[in-house]
């Protein structure tokens, strides 16, 4: 790979990351709404069956199954963290 090719690849990664951050923030906004619903209905933040369903749904056809599993688990952990903060306001 030439340096110019590497720079182009890095620009592409930067653009993808920008889009991912925007989507992540949208997801967190919705997670706050979920937290408020859970608070109003006295539901637990952690729902293991739901997490298993989500992981299965998004990893069944994943090309990078282990990494995708880790990504989804980390994403859900951050959402739970935000929900805890929202509920404890």
PLY file of the C-alpha trace (Angstrom):
ply
format ascii 1.0
element vertex 89
property float x
property float y
property float z
element edge 88
property int vertex1
property int vertex2
end_header
0.00 0.00 0.00
1.34 3.38 -0.98
1.09 6.28 1.44
-1.53 7.99 -0.76
-3.62 4.79 -0.64
-3.21 4.64 3.14
-4.39 8.24 3.44
-7.46 7.46 1.35
-8.25 4.46 3.52
-7.87 6.59 6.65
-10.22 9.21 5.21
-12.76 6.48 4.57
-12.37 5.18 8.13
-12.83 8.73 9.46
-16.07 9.14 7.53
-17.40 5.79 8.72
-16.48 6.64 12.31
-18.25 10.00 12.02
-21.41 8.22 10.87
-21.09 5.65 13.64
-20.82 8.38 16.30
-23.94 10.08 14.93
-25.85 6.79 15.03
-24.48 5.97 18.48
-25.77 9.27 19.83
-29.19 8.62 18.28
-29.19 5.20 19.90
-28.34 6.73 23.28
-31.18 9.23 22.90
-33.57 6.31 22.42
-31.95 4.47 25.35
-32.83 7.44 27.57
-36.44 7.10 26.47
-36.30 3.39 27.27
-34.91 4.25 30.72
-37.81 6.59 31.38
-40.28 3.90 30.32
-38.58 1.34 32.56
-38.63 3.78 35.47
-42.35 4.53 35.01
-43.19 0.83 34.82
-40.74 -0.41 37.48
-38.85 -2.58 35.01
-35.25 -3.66 35.53
-32.52 -2.10 33.42
-30.81 -5.42 32.79
-32.96 -7.85 30.83
-30.77 -10.85 29.97
-33.21 -12.49 27.57
-33.49 -9.28 25.54
-29.70 -9.02 25.38
-29.39 -12.61 24.15
-31.98 -11.89 21.45
-30.14 -8.77 20.30
-26.77 -10.52 20.17
-28.23 -13.46 18.23
-30.02 -11.15 15.81
-26.98 -9.10 14.88
-24.32 -11.80 14.96
-25.99 -14.69 13.15
-24.81 -13.53 9.71
-21.85 -11.43 10.84
-18.58 -11.89 8.95
-16.63 -11.05 12.11
-18.81 -12.91 14.60
-16.62 -12.60 17.72
-15.81 -8.94 17.14
-19.42 -8.13 16.32
-20.53 -9.88 19.50
-18.08 -7.81 21.51
-19.25 -4.62 19.77
-22.92 -5.35 20.54
-22.13 -6.29 24.15
-20.14 -3.09 24.63
-22.89 -1.05 23.04
-25.51 -2.54 25.34
-23.27 -2.00 28.38
-22.95 1.69 27.53
-26.71 1.92 27.06
-27.30 0.31 30.47
-24.85 2.77 32.02
-26.77 5.69 30.51
-30.09 4.20 31.62
-28.83 3.89 35.21
-27.77 7.52 35.16
-31.12 8.56 33.70
-33.14 6.57 36.25
-31.08 7.86 39.18
-31.51 11.53 38.27
0 1
1 2
2 3
3 4
4 5
5 6
6 7
7 8
8 9
9 10
10 11
11 12
12 13
13 14
14 15
15 16
16 17
17 18
18 19
19 20
20 21
21 22
22 23
23 24
24 25
25 26
26 27
27 28
28 29
29 30
30 31
31 32
32 33
33 34
34 35
35 36
36 37
37 38
38 39
39 40
40 41
41 42
42 43
43 44
44 45
45 46
46 47
47 48
48 49
49 50
50 51
51 52
52 53
53 54
54 55
55 56
56 57
57 58
58 59
59 60
60 61
61 62
62 63
63 64
64 65
65 66
66 67
67 68
68 69
69 70
70 71
71 72
72 73
73 74
74 75
75 76
76 77
77 78
78 79
79 80
80 81
81 82
82 83
83 84
84 85
85 86
86 87
87 88
